[in-house]
């Protein structure tokens, strides 16, 4: 029997079929949150990139059904969610797999572990060293997902011709990721041409999304660096092929200094976050710090990032780190910790002053803020503390005030 991130597979296909039919019902009162079909997909089957044997079965289900005309019933976003799932699973599988470990899936030790686990299941988030045989099955799941990518591409590709621009957008994003598979790279030039043609859209959200795909497909969309919409300009400038382009870097720096949230939801009139860039402000900050060696040039963007608060940074094998947006700037501008006040440059002092003077950085007592703001304040406090600890920077206001020359 397969298992997902929270335990054995029991009625997985029924939950996925409810999604296919458009019945994204909430879970029952006595059920865990992941029992709702959409939550089951994102949490139990994907779980932040932790692929399980049930993830493989989920892929097979969507390979069979994603092209059905009635997928999702009256809710087109459910097909978008399935395409997102295929894209994200592909990204994890393409990042690396261990076929040698996967070949051990039928060894007696692994079979015995699985039999005992199914009797007393636990979330994979709670596994210990004693569950090491189970990691063989996770390795097998990742390998199986990799092997399914050509079939997933064949299932997804016809949707590139859909009449709905939003469906084409999500399909293109999935196809661009899937095409990284060695057997699918032959499709990349054609997909690049497709994305560039779609960039003629009058919808800035559509243009921005397709430009991210152009970047993934190794295109250099220089023509869109002067697009009238700032979000579109940034998505063009983020293309890896333009990493050394001075105009692209200038676009990123200008927009990050003006508004770190240039790619957030409000940038596109309430549209959802860009599928290929869910933590857009963080990616923008990290790219700037990689591309610009002169830290003084980074200071305006660094100062603008301080009020942004908590985000997710540092995409790892299976997780994103809770952090504040200015962490990449802190790492670049204070690479050896916070210098003595007399040793700071003017740019470092300006950045230190922005941190010292921003009250929410130091509001660590959630009870000191209004009840409706306590969740945000708590998350922000944890994120600042985690960032300071990772970078070996002081976590007290006085040190930053002293560095900025604000103490009398």
JOKAJO-V433074 format. One record per residue. N is the residue number from 1. PSI is psi in radians with two decimals (NA if undefined). D_FIRST is the distance of its C-alpha to the first C-alpha in Angstrom with 1 decimal. Layout:
n psi d_first
N PSI D_FIRST
N PSI D_FIRST
This chain:
n psi d_first
1 2.30 0.0
2 2.92 3.8
3 2.71 6.6
4 -2.92 10.2
5 -0.35 13.6
6 0.08 13.7
7 -2.90 10.5
8 2.59 7.0
9 2.18 6.8
10 -1.08 8.6
11 0.73 11.4
12 -0.83 11.3
13 -0.57 13.0
14 -0.70 15.5
15 -0.72 16.6
16 -0.63 17.1
17 -0.58 18.9
18 -0.71 21.1
19 -0.79 22.0
20 -0.67 22.8
21 -0.13 25.0
22 0.25 26.8
23 1.22 25.6
24 1.19 25.0
25 2.66 25.4
26 2.77 25.6
27 2.76 23.1
28 2.82 24.3
29 -0.55 26.6
30 0.21 24.2
31 2.66 21.2
32 2.84 20.7
33 -0.56 22.2
34 0.05 19.1
35 -0.17 18.4
36 2.45 21.1
37 -0.83 20.0
38 -0.75 22.1
39 -0.58 21.2
40 -0.74 17.5
41 -0.89 18.2
42 -0.57 20.5
43 -0.86 19.2
44 -0.69 15.4
45 -0.58 14.8
46 -0.90 17.9
47 0.95 19.0
48 0.46 22.2
49 0.12 20.8
50 1.64 17.9
51 2.37 15.4
52 3.00 11.7
53 -0.58 8.8
54 -0.48 9.1
55 -0.70 12.7
56 -0.78 12.4
57 -0.60 11.1
58 -0.73 13.9
59 -0.80 16.3
60 -0.66 15.6
61 -0.81 16.2
62 -0.53 19.5
63 -0.65 20.6
64 -0.56 20.6
65 -0.29 22.3
66 -0.49 24.3
67 -0.01 27.4
68 2.37 27.6
69 -0.60 31.0
70 0.25 29.8
71 2.25 27.0
72 -0.03 27.3
73 -2.23 29.7
74 0.05 32.9
75 1.69 31.4
76 -0.37 31.6
77 -0.31 30.3
78 -0.61 26.7
79 -0.64 26.8
80 -0.70 28.5
81 -0.69 25.5
82 -0.68 23.1
83 -0.69 25.6
84 -0.78 25.7
85 -0.83 22.0
86 -0.70 22.2
87 -0.84 25.3
88 -0.72 24.0
89 -0.73 20.7
90 -0.75 23.1
91 -0.72 25.4
92 -0.80 23.0
93 -0.68 21.8
94 -0.37 25.4
95 -0.26 26.5
96 2.51 25.0
97 2.84 22.0
98 1.63 21.7
99 -0.52 20.9
100 -0.78 21.9
101 -0.71 19.4
102 -0.55 16.6
103 -0.20 17.8
104 0.11 16.8
105 -0.45 13.0
106 0.19 13.1
107 2.58 15.7
108 -0.70 15.7
109 -0.69 16.2
110 -0.74 13.1
111 -0.71 10.9
112 -0.72 12.9
113 -0.78 12.6
114 -0.73 8.8
115 -0.75 9.2
116 -0.67 12.1
117 -0.71 10.8
118 -0.40 8.2
119 -0.63 11.4
120 1.31 13.6
121 2.68 12.1
122 2.74 14.7
123 2.52 15.4
124 -0.32 15.5
125 -0.28 19.2
126 0.11 19.6
127 2.66 18.3
128 -3.03 21.0
129 -0.46 22.1
130 -0.25 20.1
131 0.31 16.9
132 -0.59 18.2
133 -0.51 15.5
134 -0.50 13.1
135 -0.40 15.7
136 -0.71 15.1
137 -0.54 11.7
138 -0.69 13.7
139 -0.68 16.3
140 -0.68 14.1
141 -0.77 13.1
142 -0.71 16.9
143 -0.76 17.9
144 -0.68 15.7
145 -0.74 17.2
146 -0.77 20.6
147 -0.37 20.3
148 -0.14 19.5
149 -0.71 22.7
150 -0.68 25.1
151 -0.66 23.2
152 -0.72 23.1
153 -0.78 26.8
154 -0.60 27.6
155 -0.61 25.9
156 -0.64 27.8
157 -0.74 31.2
158 -0.44 32.6
159 -0.18 32.5
160 -0.37 35.1
161 0.20 37.6
162 2.64 36.7
163 -0.44 39.7
164 2.10 38.4
165 -0.64 39.4
166 -0.65 36.6
167 -0.70 33.9
168 -0.67 35.7
169 -0.88 35.7
170 -0.63 32.0
171 -0.77 31.3
172 -0.69 33.8
173 -0.74 32.2
174 -0.76 28.8
175 -0.68 30.5
176 -0.73 32.5
177 -0.81 29.6
178 -0.56 27.7
179 -0.05 30.9
180 -0.25 30.7
181 2.41 28.4
182 -0.59 30.6
183 -0.12 30.2
184 -0.07 31.2
185 -0.41 34.2
186 -0.39 36.5
187 -0.18 35.9
188 -0.74 37.0
189 -0.72 40.8
190 -0.68 40.2
191 -0.64 38.0
192 -0.79 40.7
193 -0.69 43.3
194 -0.84 41.1
195 -0.75 40.8
196 -0.70 44.5
197 -0.68 45.4
198 -0.36 43.4
199 -0.08 45.3
200 -0.04 48.3
201 2.60 46.8
202 -0.22 49.1
203 2.02 46.1
204 -0.57 46.0
205 -0.74 42.4
206 -0.80 41.6
207 -0.80 43.8
208 -0.79 42.4
209 -0.79 38.8
210 -0.58 39.8
211 -0.60 41.8
212 -0.67 38.9
213 -0.67 37.3
214 -0.76 40.5
215 -0.77 40.3
216 -0.51 36.7
217 0.29 38.0
218 0.35 40.9
219 2.83 43.5
220 1.47 46.6
221 1.02 47.3
222 -0.53 50.7
223 -0.39 52.3
224 0.10 50.2
225 -0.28 51.5
226 0.40 54.3
227 2.58 52.3
228 -0.34 53.8
229 2.22 50.6
230 -0.64 49.8
231 -0.65 46.0
232 -0.76 46.4
233 -0.74 48.7
234 -0.75 46.2
235 -0.63 43.3
236 -0.77 45.6
237 -0.41 46.8
238 -0.18 43.3
239 2.23 42.8
240 -0.56 42.3
241 -0.28 45.0
242 0.27 47.5
243 -0.56 46.8
244 0.18 50.2
245 2.07 52.0
246 -0.65 54.6
247 -0.70 54.6
248 -0.76 50.8
249 -0.68 51.0
250 -0.66 53.9
251 -0.85 51.9
252 -0.78 49.1
253 -0.74 51.5
254 -0.77 53.6
255 -0.65 50.8
256 -0.59 49.1
257 -0.55 52.5
258 -0.74 53.2
259 1.72 49.8
260 -0.38 46.7
261 0.47 44.7
262 -0.46 46.0
263 0.18 42.5
264 3.11 41.2
265 -0.75 40.7
266 -0.28 44.3
267 -0.42 45.4
268 0.72 44.1
269 0.86 45.4
270 0.06 42.3
271 2.79 39.7
272 2.85 36.3
273 2.59 35.9
274 2.25 35.8
275 -0.76 32.3
276 -0.02 32.9
277 1.15 34.8
278 -0.43 33.2
279 1.14 35.3
280 -0.78 38.4
281 -0.65 41.1
282 -0.74 39.4
283 -0.73 39.0
284 -0.80 42.7
285 -0.77 43.8
286 -0.68 41.8
287 -0.72 43.2
288 -0.76 46.7
289 -0.43 46.6
290 -0.60 45.4
291 -0.43 48.1
292 2.04 51.1
293 -0.40 52.5
294 1.79 55.5
295 -0.46 54.2
296 -0.52 57.2
297 -0.42 56.1
298 -0.31 52.8
299 -0.82 54.6
300 -0.72 55.0
301 -0.65 51.3
302 -0.80 50.5
303 -0.73 52.8
304 -0.43 51.4
305 -0.32 47.8
306 -0.79 48.7
307 -0.16 48.5
308 -0.65 45.2
309 -2.60 43.2
310 2.52 39.5
311 -2.85 37.2
312 2.32 34.4
313 2.90 35.5
314 1.19 34.4
315 2.08 31.2
316 -2.91 29.2
317 -0.72 26.0
318 0.13 23.9
319 2.87 26.6
320 2.49 29.9
321 2.32 32.6
322 2.18 34.3
323 -3.13 38.0
324 2.71 41.2
325 -0.55 42.2
326 0.09 45.2
327 -0.78 43.2
328 -0.63 43.6
329 -0.71 47.3
330 -0.72 47.6
331 -0.67 46.1
332 -0.68 48.5
333 -0.49 51.6
334 1.12 51.3
335 -0.42 49.7
336 0.52 51.3
337 -3.09 51.0
338 1.99 53.7
339 2.93 57.1
340 2.57 60.2
341 -0.66 61.9
342 -0.30 64.8
343 -0.07 62.5
344 2.50 60.6
345 2.96 61.4
346 -0.69 62.3
347 -0.76 58.9
348 -0.70 57.1
349 -0.69 59.4
350 -0.74 58.8
351 -0.75 55.0
352 -0.68 55.4
353 -0.70 57.6
354 -0.69 55.1
355 -0.77 52.5
356 -0.62 55.1
357 -0.10 56.4
358 1.76 53.1
359 -0.74 52.8
360 -0.39 49.1
361 -0.58 48.3
362 0.09 49.8
363 1.40 48.7
364 -0.17 46.2
365 1.83 46.9
366 -0.48 44.8
367 -0.21 47.1
368 -0.07 50.0
369 2.80 48.7
370 2.59 48.5
371 -0.68 45.4
372 -0.26 44.2
373 0.03 44.3
374 -0.63 42.6
375 -0.84 39.1
376 -0.74 40.6
377 -0.71 43.0
378 -0.78 40.4
379 -0.72 38.1
380 -0.75 41.2
381 -0.77 42.5
382 -0.69 39.2
383 -0.76 39.2
384 -0.76 42.8
385 -0.73 42.3
386 -0.71 39.3
387 -0.87 41.3
388 -0.74 44.4
389 -0.76 42.5
390 -0.63 40.7
391 0.01 44.1
392 0.60 46.2
393 2.65 48.4
394 2.52 50.2
395 0.61 48.6
396 2.53 51.9
397 -0.62 54.2
398 -0.71 57.3
399 -0.70 56.3
400 -0.64 55.7
401 -0.72 58.9
402 -0.75 60.8
403 -0.63 59.3
404 -0.06 60.3
405 0.52 63.8
406 -0.10 63.4
407 2.38 64.7
408 NA 68.4
